[in-house]
Amino acid sequence: MSVLSLPEVSRRYTNNYASVHVDFGELAENDPRRAVAKRLNPSGMHPVLVFLDAQGREVVRIKGGLKGKEDALLLDRFVSGRHYRKGDYNSFKAASGS
């Protein structure tokens, strides 16, 4: 089961974010969504989680996915609490003892 499918994580992410799943293999070369996907993930590496603010500016990028429920909930706290305004996620994570 994916970390994002866990009930508590899913509930938080569904309530706090609009999500879009993009699989490069599913997009035709002429699909306009491909340009957005390439901008947000130019290397095509996956999984990648990208969080945008209300103006569409990237505020957090996590490559390689989430390690578990606690990691997903901490990331939610970081983004929803707008802690990215004060520093990066890795520093926030280290300060939280995770």
Solvent accessible surface area in square Angstrom, and as a share of the most:
residue,aa,sasa,rsa
1,M,184,0.82
2,S,63,0.41
3,V,32,0.18
4,L,67,0.34
5,S,61,0.39
6,L,49,0.24
7,P,91,0.57
8,E,53,0.24
9,V,0,0.00
10,S,40,0.26
11,R,141,0.52
12,R,91,0.33
13,Y,29,0.11
14,T,102,0.60
15,N,117,0.60
16,N,70,0.36
17,Y,48,0.18
18,A,106,0.82
19,S,106,0.68
20,V,127,0.73
21,H,156,0.70
22,V,64,0.37
23,D,62,0.32
24,F,45,0.19
25,G,76,0.73
26,E,132,0.59
27,L,21,0.10
28,A,61,0.47
29,E,143,0.64
30,N,136,0.70
31,D,26,0.13
32,P,110,0.69
33,R,150,0.55
34,R,38,0.14
35,A,72,0.56
36,V,77,0.44
37,A,9,0.07
38,K,98,0.41
39,R,151,0.55
40,L,32,0.16
41,N,21,0.11
42,P,99,0.62
43,S,87,0.56
44,G,27,0.26
45,M,96,0.43
46,H,150,0.67
47,P,75,0.47
48,V,30,0.17
49,L,36,0.18
50,V,40,0.23
51,F,19,0.08
52,L,77,0.38
53,D,33,0.17
54,A,103,0.80
55,Q,125,0.55
56,G,34,0.33
57,R,147,0.54
58,E,79,0.35
59,V,37,0.21
60,V,9,0.05
61,R,71,0.26
62,I,25,0.13
63,K,118,0.50
64,G,46,0.44
65,G,12,0.11
66,L,27,0.13
67,K,159,0.67
68,G,18,0.18
69,K,77,0.32
70,E,130,0.58
71,D,16,0.08
72,A,0,0.00
73,L,28,0.14
74,L,11,0.06
75,L,0,0.00
76,D,5,0.02
77,R,130,0.47
78,F,2,0.01
79,V,14,0.08
80,S,59,0.38
81,G,42,0.41
82,R,131,0.48
83,H,52,0.23
84,Y,46,0.17
85,R,170,0.62
86,K,166,0.70
87,G,36,0.35
88,D,82,0.42
89,Y,19,0.07
90,N,111,0.57
91,S,65,0.42
92,F,34,0.14
93,K,49,0.21
94,A,75,0.58
95,A,92,0.72
96,S,49,0.31
97,G,70,0.67
98,S,88,0.57
